[in-house]
Amino acid sequence: MKTPIVCVTRQLHFSSAHRLFNQAFSAGKNSEIFGKCNNENGHGHNYTIEVTVRGPVDPETGYVIDLKVLKSVVDELIVDDCDHKHLNFDVPWLTGIIPTAENLVVAFWNRLQPKIIQGKLHAIRLYETERNFVDYFGE
């Protein structure tokens, strides 16, 4: 019998502030492009991150990856650094990026991917609001 390939997902939450701003743009252009998100002092979101790992089911454990391990890795590398922080100023590994959901999910992938040793990182979904989210598959 062929070993089944399964995707498992862990969902976590964190709250952060950020400002969408491009230093190369004038104040007017930043305001035009980013609108309210360009507020000089930033604004906040209650983010939800979903991390999906894909792989074969281990016949001994029944797991693709132990979800406690996945939670621990995501907490250590993402949530602990970003929760209740201003993403433009307080997270060194985000320095130099405009902290849009699109850029954040790529940065999160780059931090998590080398640390997933059971299965393979398949997708990260980041909800900025309950209606706005982005998906990244490492491409």
C-alpha positions, 0 to 999 in steps of 0.5 A: 500500500502506498504511503498517504501524503497528507497536509496538516495545518497549525493556526496561531495568532499575534497582534502587531502594528505596522506602517506601510511606507516607501522611503523612496516615495514622496509623502503624497505618493505614500498617502495615495498608495497606502492611504490609512495604512500610511498613518505616521504612527502606524496601525494595528492588526490581529493577525492569524497565521496558518502554517501547513506542512505536507508529507507522508504519514509516519506509520509508527506515530500516525503524524506528518509532523507533531503539531506541538513541534510545529506550534513551538517552531512557529511560536519561537520564530514568528509569534514571539518576535512579532506579537505586540511589536511594531513590525517596522521597528521592533523586529530586526529580521523585517528591517528594510521591507514594507510590512505588507501581508505579502512581504510578511508571509514571504519573510515568515516562510524564509524563517520557517522553511529551514526549521521544518524537518518532518514533512515539508513546508507547503503553505503559509496563509496570513490573515491581516483581517478576517476578510483579507489574507494572503497565501504563499507556497514558497515560489 
